[in-house]
């Protein structure tokens, strides 16, 4: 399973607003200052799918946006491998359609993954009009409200967070600039209000600017120590920066101030990263027992599924994913997790079908790479070309994410090391390591150094990736391969065996290579 993202956990509505007049908004941000009230609503409210528009306007906008995205995709592919470019045009069209018109891409109708309960849980969207519909409809309602009441700073903050959530659930990073403008508008109307500062923290985290997320979360908490979104984003930022002791303290603080599902899930993840799987499972099980809204049930059950999958407990993982999908049968993380568990259990046909369903809706890097590897592992006629299409779409997505202001170096490093330009993988991994020193960036840098033939340099990073006790089969596999390349056969056997004992189906290609390497080492003892 890819690293669990901590900036996508459901949050509940904030009722504890305590706006004040303290700090100037967003110091150092190079985006333009918010326009005076009553001006600029068109920019801040643009591009929200088809809500409140007729079908002709929707088609015109989708065509224009798709054209811009295809251009960005083609630019991103210029430095890619030539064989990938043969399939890129078709992939670019798929991506453009998927990120500009999600409802169109899945045959019309609303996105069932962001329904009434998803709005109340996932985005902490407090206005009552959002609670009565899905996320897109809620955004449209907020826009209508703000056209009539353009000085409502709280609704501008809520709109900004809604755009962040829309970017996450639809895989559309073009929403980030819109979120930034809405949040800056809120701060222009009410400087220092904690709702907007917490929204800026969430936006920074979504863009992988974790130092910025930490700064903004601290500013929000200075205004309102009980702001749930800020408390949660502070934990997220510390985790992603690799400051695990500080993250544990932040989780304890958040649990004292605002106990609930958003905090419990983060508390569990911090424990898992430190190797305490038992506590992580207990906390998540308690969170699930307290969950009532379908969005909360789907999220927590999926987190339990991921935890079980990481331990190689595939039947348990599938049971958790089934519960998540019973609550929300279109919840993408559960669909992806189920497909990975099916693949690990040997049901490749169901796994391929499930991942095709996921990437057909929203082509994000994790499921794209997983599907590409399943195609490669299957090896049927045309599967190599299909795999290439998936890897090309990863390049396309990263280009669009960068255009939306997101940092994608970790995704680039992970995908390019195995399925792209090794030199680019190393550049991206080094850049990300310079920004944050987490176990995930340590592993990415170790593997990028390995594929570039620099195993002696890679080994300290591989050791660091496994130093917290985090039980991750991919990290153990990478460490074992690197140790084998440096001549340490004993340690290589230990870690390759540990990877396969822990999670024998951790990757269609990686697990196969781990078994081959271990067999070779055992044969040469």
N, C-alpha and C positions, 0 to 999 in steps of 0.2 A: 504494500500500500504506500502511496506517496506520503510525504510528511503531512500530518494533520494540520490543517490551517486553523489558526486560532482567531482569525479576524472574521469568522463567519458563523460564530455561535449565536443562536437566537437570544434576543434580549427582550425584556418586557417593557411596557410603556413606563416612561419616567413621570412620576407625579411630584417629584421633589425639586422643582425648578426654583433656583434662588439667584436670579440675575443680579449682577452688581455692576458697578462702573469701573472696575479695576483695569487690567492691562489693556493696552492697545491691541487690536486684533491682528493676529498672524504676522508678527514682526519678521521681516526678512523674506516674506513671500513675494515673488516677483509677478504674481498675477495682478491685473488691474484692480484698483480699488472699486468697491461697489458703487454703482451709480446712485444718485439721489432717489428717494422713494418715488415710485411712479414711473421711473424710467428703466428700460432694459429688461422688462419682464419677458419680452419675446425671446431674448437670448437665454434667460434662466429657465424658461419653460419649454424650450424647443426640444424636439427629438424624443418624445416619450411614446413611441409606438404609435398606435392609431386612436388613442383615447380622445373622444370628443371630436374626431375628424371623420369626414366621409371617406369612402373607399378610394375615390379618385385621388384625394390628397395623400392617402397612405401609400398608394402605388407610386406617385410622383416622388415622394420623399424617400421611399425605399430605394428607388432607382438611383436617385442622386447620391444618397449615402453609400450605396453599394459601389457606385463608380469610384468614389473617393477611397473606399476601403480596398478595392481591387488594385488601385494604383499603389497604395501603401504596401499591399501584399507583394506586388511584383518587385518593388524596391527592396523589400526585405529578402527576397529570394535571390537577388543578384549575386550575392556571395556564396550561395549554397552549392551543393554538389550538382553536376550537370544532369545526372539521371533523375534527380528530384524535379528539376525544372520541366522535364517532359510532361509531368502530371500536374504542374502547379496551376495552370489556368483554370482547370476544372475545380481544383481544390479552393482556389481563391473565390470563385463564384459561390461555392457552398458556404464558405466562411462568411462572405459578405451577406448572403441571405440569412444565415443563422444569427448573426449579431445585429442585423438591422431590422429584422422582422420575425422574431421568434414565433409569433402566432402563425405567420404564414408558413414557416418552415415545418411546423408540425400539423399542417392541414387546417389551420384556422382554429378559432376558439381561444379561450383564455388559457394562460399558463397555470395549470393546476398545481404547480409546485409553489405558487405564491398566493394562496387563497386567503380567506378571511383570517384564519388562525395563524397562517404564516406571517401575515402583516403584523398582528399584535405581538407575536413572539420574536420574529426575526429582525425587525427593524426598530423596535421601540418607538413606533409611530403613534403618538398620543392622541391627535385629534380624532374625534368621534367618526368623522366621515371616512377615515381610513379603515376603521374597525368594521365597516359594513361591506367591504368589498375586497377584491384582490389588489395586489400591489400596484399594478398599472392603473386600475380604476381609482385607487386611492390617491395616486399622484395626480391624476386628472382632476380629481375633486379639490385637492390642495391648490392646484394651479388656478382653478376657477375662483376659489376663495381668495387667493392672493391678488388676483386681478381686481377684486372688489375691495380688498383690505391690504394694500401693498405695504403698510407699515407694521404688519403683524410679524415681529421678529421671531417669535416662537415657531410660527408656521414656516418661515423661511428656513429655520434650522431643521425642522422636521423634513422639509422637502429635500434639503441637502443630504440628510441621512437616507432618505428614501432612494435618492439617486445612487448612493453608494451601494445600498442593498440591491437595487436593480442591476447595477453593473456586476455584482457578484452572482446573483441568481441567473442572469442571462448571459454571463460571460462577455459582457459588452463594456470594455474600458472607455468607450467614448462618453460614458455617463460621468466619468470623474471630473472633467472640466465643468460640467453643469453643476455637479455637487459643490465644487469649489466656489463657483459664483454665488450659489444660493446661500452657502454658509457665510461668505464674506458680506453678503447683503444683510444677513441677520446681525452680524457684528457691527456693520455700519449703522444699523438702526439702534442697537443696544450693545455698546461696546462691553466686552468682557462677560457676556451672558454665557452661563455654563453649558447650556444646550448646544450652542454653536461651537464652543470650544471642544466639547466632547465629540461633536460631529466632525470637526477638523482632525481630531485624533483618530477617529475611525477611518476617515478618508486617507490620512497618511499611512495607517496600517494597511489599508487595502492596496495602496500604491507601493507597499514594501519600503516605505520610509519610516523605519522603526525608531530611529532617534527622534524624528519629528513627531511621531505618534506619542512617544513618552513625554516629550516637552508639552504638547498640547493637552494630554491627559492630566499632567500635573497642574497645568494652568486651570483646567476645568475643576479639578478637585480643590484647588485653593479657593475657588468661588463657592463650591458646593461639595463637601467631603463625601456626600452620599449619592452622587451622580453615578448610577449603575454602569452606564456605558463607559464613562471615564475610568471607573474602577476596573472594569473588564479589559478595556483596551490597554491599560497600564500593565496588567498581567501579560497580555499578548506581546506587547513590545519588549518586555524584559525577557520573555521566553525566546523570542526571535533574535534578540541580541546575545543570547547565550548566557545571560545573567540569572542562572537558575536558582541560586540561593535568594537573590532579591525577588525573583518571581514567586518563590514559595512564601516569603514574607508578605508580598503584595496579595497573594491569594488568601492568606490568613486574615489580613486586614479587610479585604472585600467580603469574606465570609462573616466577619464580625458585623460589618456595616449593612450589607445588603445580601443576606443569604437567599439563595434561590437557584434555579436551573442555570442561568448564565454563569454564575460564579461557581457552582458545583462542577460543571463540565470543565472549566479551566483548572480548578483545584485538582481534579482527577488527572488532567493531562500533565500538569507539573509533576505529580507523583509518578506517573508513568515514565516521564523522561528521566527521572532519577532512579528507575528500576523497581519502584514499589508498585508492581502490577496489582497485588492483592488489594491495597487501599484504593487504587484507581478504580478497580472493578466495584468495590463496595460503595464508593461514593456515587458512581454512575448508576448502580442499581437503586440506591436510595433516591437519586434524582428521577429515575424512571418511575418509581412508585409514586412520586409526587406530581408527575406530569399528567395534565388533563387535556390541554389543547392538542389537537392532532400534530401541529408543527413541533411542539415540544416533545411529544412522544416519538415522532419521526427522527428528530435530531438526536435525542439521547440514545434511542435504540440503535441508531447508526453508529454512534460513538462506541457503544458496547460491542457492536459488530466489528468495528475496526480493531478494538482492543483484542478481541478473541482471534481475529484473523492474524494479527501480529504474533500471537502465541501458537499459531498452527492449529487452532481449534475451529476447524471449518464448519462442522455441523452446528456448533454453538453460534458461530458467526452468521450462518444462514438463518438460524432461528431468529436472531436479533434483526436481521435485515427484513425477514418476513413480517415481524411486528412493526417495523418502521413503515413498510409499504402498505400494511393494513391500515395504518393511520393516514398515509398519503401515498397513493399508488404511483405518483409521478415524481417522488422525491429523488432528485438526481444522485446525491451522494449514496443513498441506499441502493439505487439501481446499479451504480458503479461498483459498490462494495459487494453486492450479491454476485455480479459477474466475475469479479476477481476471486471470490470464494468458490464459485462454480468451476473456474479454470483450475484452481489449486486442487479441487476435489476430483478432477479428471473429466468434468462435463464441459469439454471445450466448445461444443456446438451451442449450448445455452449461453456460455460466456461470450462468445463472439456475437451472438444475437443481442445479448444485453448491452454490450459496449457499443454496438452499432446503433442501438436505440439512443444511448446517451450522447454519442458524438453527433448523431443526426440532429439532435436538438441544440446542443451547445458544445462546440468543439474546443475543449479545454486541454491543456498539455498532458495532464496525468492520464485521462482515459484515451487520448489519442495515441500516446506511446504504448499503453497497455494493449490497445487493439492492434497496433502495428506489430507488436511482438507476437501476439497470438496468430496473426496472419503468417509471420515468418516461421513460427513453430509448426503451423499446419502444413505449409509448403505445397498447397494445391496450385493448379494452373492459375496464374494471374495473381497469386497471393503476394509475390514480391512487389509487384506494381502497386497493389492495394496498400501494402505496408509503407511504401514510399509516399503514397498520398497522405497517409496519417502524419508522417514525420514532416512533410512539407507544410501541413496545416499548423503544426507546432510553430514553425518559423513564421507563418503568417500571423498567428495569434500574438506572438511576442512583438511583432512589428506594430500591430494595432494597440497592444498594451502600452508600448513605449510612446506611441502617439498620444495616448490618454494620460501620460505623465507617470506611468507605473514603471518601477524597476523590475526587470525580468531576468536579471543575470543568473539567479539560481535555477530557474526553469531552463534557461539556455544551456547552462553548464550540464545539467542532468541529462537533457535530451541529446545535446551535441556530442557528449563524450562517447555514447554508444551508437548514435544514429546520425552523426553529422560531421562537422568540421572539428577535429580534435584540438587544433590550435585555438579556435574560437571558444571551445569548451574551457580551455585553460585560462584564456583571457577573462572570461566571464566569472569563473570560479575565483580567481585571484581578486577581481574587483569586488565580488560579494564578500569574500573573507576580510578584505580591508574595511568593509562597512560593518560587519557583524560576525561574531565568533561563536556560532551555535554548533551543535553536533551535526546538523544538516549541512552547514557550509563547510565544516571540516571534512565530512565524508565526500562532498562534491569536489573539493579541492584535491583530496587524496586520489580520487578516481580520475580526475582530469590529468593530474600529474602522471598517473600510471599509464593511461592510454597514450601519453606523449613520451613514454619510455623513461620516465624520471622517478623510478620506484624508491630509490634511497631518500629522495626529498618527500615522497608521498607517505612513507611509513609513519612519521610522527603525527601527521594529520589523521591517518587511519586509526592510530591508537587513541588520539584525542576524541574522535567520533564515538568510540566505544567506552570512554572513560567514566561516563556518568552512571553506567549500569543500565542504560536504555536498551531494552531487548528488541533489536531490529536486525532481522536476518540479512538485509541488504548490506548494512554496515559490516557485519561479521564476514559476509562473503567477500566484500571489497578488501577488507583487511587480510583475509586469508590469501587471496590472489596476489596482493602486493607482497606479503611475506614470502610466498613461494617464489616470486620474481627476484627477491633479494637473497634467496638461498636459505631462508630460515624454514626448513621443511617441517620441523616439529610444531612450531607455532602456526604454520599454514594449515597443517592437518587439524590442529585444535579448533581453529576458527572456521574452517570450511565445514567441519563436522558439526560445530555448534550452530551454524547457519541452517544446515539441513535438518538437524534435530529440532530446532526451534520452529521453523516454518518451511517445510520441504517444498512448498509450491509458491515461494515468495516472488518468483518471476518465471515466465515460460522459458526464457532464454538463459537468464542468470542461474536458475536452479540446475538446468541441464549442464551448464559449464562448470558449476560447482561440483556436481557429481563426477564429471569427467576428470577434473583436476584432482579431486580426492582419491579417485580410483588409481590415478597415475601415481600419486604420492604413496598410497598404500602398497602399490605393486613394486615400488622402488625402495621399500624399507629394508 
